[in-house]
Amino acid sequence: MNVVEQLVRAPRAALEFSNILLTTGDAAIGQSPKDVVWTHRKATLYRYRSTERTHPVPVLLVFALINRPDIFDLTPGRSFVEFLLAEGFDVFLLDWGVPGEEDEDVGVDTYVCDQLPWGIRETLRASGQDEVSLLGWCIGGTFCAIHGALEPDGPVRNMVLLTTAVDTSGSNYAPWVGRDSFRPEAVTRAFPAVPGRFVDVMNKTMKPVDNWLTTYRQLLRSTVEGTAKREAYQPMAKWVGNNPPFAGRAYREWITWMYKENRLIRGTMRLRGRRVDLGRIEQNLCVVTAGSDHITRRPETLPLLDLVGSEDVTHLDRPGGHIGLMAGSKAKDEIWPDIADWLRQRSER
């Protein structure tokens, strides 16, 4: 397209660009049919409908606290849930819900010692099986690792941990929230449920040009060139912009234990009187890292490979960022089949 053609198209492109941005909230995400299995407070366990369940061991998906778990099921054709269902897995999702100020007392132990074990219990009850595979991503992965360390003899046969932090000494967050002058208790005094937008802004500030300039510049350019794909841009943009609050006590504990004191890697984290020892993890383990991840960098995850007591340990390292690894356009070719193959080999009776 030459300069004259670009000038002629510019007014129409500007209108189309604005329309894409303004209607992003209307994009449909998380569309795979599912049923509610169990609820407690704000947490909900879902089971995805399927007529092709061929593997006995169900898969329970566990996401982070700072975004919604719809990323597992973004849109048809870009849905990890859809992919697993087509591969014959019985797929469940533990949705932590959207905390409010009334949930200020919810702590890390609530998620790890109550809601996750209860979600596992109800997954087993609904599926009629006695073992489960956990697939945790980001904070969800860390929660799964902690659970595995506390319950090595429990019903979890396999764990897949995606971009999971266990050693935050070199984290990009550490200079921000790990310094002595940052007081998480002051934040939660003002906000019993810490607005998710706070965390989102921090994440974006670590790559400000990419997040606040490049994304929109690329969209504008593709709009001018007539190649903009609304169906690709809007679902991801809608998901990125939906940031639930962080329950107050969980926020204080997460910042203090993980970034100020790095308790997990030092072996000093305790939940309800029990020490979290990563060496007690004995489940079959698949650890997935992303080469361009600035949220959970490789060095934050890799210590898991040497610390755990598992005899079956696999490391998958792939291109992509923290989210693009699993939800990018290449994910269904570069990582989903490998995860499915790993689970398949370990999900028979």
ZIBELSUL-V479104 format. One record per backbone hydrogen bond with DSSP energy under -0.5 kcal/mol. CO is the residue of the C=O (numbers start at 0). NH is the residue of the N-H. E is the energy in kcal/mol with one decimal. If there is no record, write none. Layout:
co	nh	e
CO	NH	E
CO	NH	E
//
This chain:
co	nh	e
1	5	-2.2
2	6	-2.3
3	7	-2.3
4	8	-2.0
5	9	-1.3
6	10	-0.5
8	12	-2.8
9	13	-2.7
10	14	-1.8
11	15	-2.4
12	16	-3.0
13	17	-2.2
14	18	-2.2
15	19	-2.4
16	20	-2.0
17	21	-2.8
18	22	-1.7
20	23	-1.0
22	25	-1.6
23	26	-1.9
26	28	-0.5
32	48	-2.1
34	46	-2.4
37	44	-3.0
39	42	-2.4
42	39	-2.3
43	45	-0.5
43	94	-3.2
44	36	-3.4
44	37	-1.2
45	92	-2.2
46	34	-2.5
51	53	-0.8
53	55	-0.5
55	57	-0.6
57	132	-2.7
58	60	-0.6
58	91	-3.1
59	134	-2.5
60	93	-2.6
61	136	-2.1
67	70	-1.0
68	71	-2.0
69	72	-2.0
70	73	-0.7
71	79	-0.9
71	80	-2.3
72	29	-1.7
73	29	-1.0
74	77	-2.7
77	73	-0.7
77	79	-0.5
78	82	-1.9
79	83	-2.6
80	84	-2.6
81	85	-2.0
82	86	-1.3
83	88	-2.2
84	87	-1.5
87	53	-2.4
87	54	-2.0
88	90	-0.8
89	58	-2.9
90	47	-2.6
91	60	-2.7
92	45	-2.8
92	94	-0.8
93	62	-0.7
93	95	-0.6
94	43	-2.6
96	98	-0.6
99	102	-2.1
100	103	-1.4
102	105	-2.0
103	248	-2.2
105	249	-1.7
106	109	-0.6
106	110	-1.4
107	111	-2.7
108	112	-2.6
108	113	-0.7
109	113	-0.8
109	114	-2.7
110	115	-2.4
113	117	-2.5
114	118	-2.4
115	119	-2.4
116	120	-2.7
117	121	-2.5
118	122	-1.9
119	123	-2.3
120	124	-2.2
121	125	-2.5
122	126	-2.2
123	127	-1.7
123	128	-1.0
130	57	-0.7
131	156	-2.3
131	157	-1.1
132	59	-3.2
133	159	-2.9
134	61	-2.7
135	161	-3.2
136	139	-1.7
137	140	-0.8
137	141	-1.8
138	142	-2.7
139	143	-1.9
140	144	-2.4
141	145	-2.5
142	146	-2.5
143	147	-2.7
144	148	-2.0
145	149	-2.1
146	150	-2.4
150	153	-1.8
154	131	-2.1
154	156	-0.7
156	283	-2.1
157	133	-2.7
158	160	-0.5
158	285	-2.7
159	135	-2.4
159	161	-0.6
160	287	-2.9
161	137	-2.4
162	164	-0.5
165	264	-0.6
167	170	-1.7
170	174	-0.5
172	175	-1.7
172	176	-2.3
172	177	-0.6
173	177	-1.9
178	181	-1.4
180	182	-0.6
181	183	-0.6
182	185	-0.8
182	186	-1.3
183	187	-2.2
184	188	-1.3
185	189	-1.3
186	190	-2.2
191	193	-0.5
191	247	-1.7
193	245	-2.5
194	197	-1.4
194	198	-0.8
195	199	-2.2
196	200	-2.6
197	201	-1.8
198	202	-2.5
199	203	-2.4
200	204	-2.2
201	205	-1.0
202	205	-0.7
203	206	-1.2
204	207	-0.9
206	210	-2.4
207	211	-2.7
208	212	-1.7
208	213	-3.1
209	214	-1.6
212	216	-2.7
213	217	-2.8
214	218	-1.8
215	219	-2.7
216	220	-2.6
217	221	-2.5
218	222	-1.9
219	223	-2.4
220	224	-2.3
221	225	-0.6
221	226	-2.7
221	227	-1.2
222	225	-0.6
227	229	-0.7
228	231	-1.1
228	232	-2.4
229	233	-2.4
231	235	-0.7
232	236	-2.4
233	237	-2.8
234	238	-2.2
235	239	-2.9
236	240	-1.8
238	241	-1.5
240	242	-1.0
241	67	-0.7
241	243	-0.6
242	195	-0.6
244	98	-0.5
244	246	-0.6
245	193	-2.3
246	250	-2.5
247	251	-2.4
248	252	-2.6
249	253	-2.8
250	254	-2.5
251	255	-2.4
252	256	-3.1
252	257	-0.5
253	257	-1.9
253	258	-0.7
254	258	-1.4
254	259	-1.6
255	260	-2.2
256	262	-3.1
261	265	-1.3
262	266	-1.0
262	267	-2.0
262	268	-0.9
263	266	-0.6
268	275	-3.0
270	273	-1.7
273	270	-2.6
274	276	-0.9
275	277	-0.7
276	279	-2.3
277	280	-1.6
280	308	-1.6
280	309	-0.5
283	158	-2.7
284	313	-2.5
285	160	-2.9
285	287	-0.5
286	315	-2.9
287	162	-2.6
288	317	-2.2
289	292	-1.5
291	293	-0.5
296	299	-1.9
296	300	-0.7
297	300	-1.9
297	301	-2.6
299	165	-2.6
299	166	-1.9
300	303	-2.1
301	304	-1.6
301	305	-0.5
302	305	-0.9
302	306	-1.7
303	307	-2.0
310	312	-0.7
311	284	-3.0
313	286	-3.1
313	315	-0.5
314	316	-0.5
315	288	-2.3
317	290	-3.1
319	291	-2.7
320	324	-2.0
322	325	-1.2
322	326	-2.5
323	327	-2.1
327	330	-1.1
329	332	-1.5
329	333	-2.5
330	334	-2.4
330	335	-2.3
334	338	-2.2
335	339	-2.6
336	340	-2.6
337	341	-2.3
338	342	-2.6
339	343	-2.8
340	344	-2.1
341	345	-0.6
342	345	-1.1
343	346	-1.2
346	56	-1.4
//
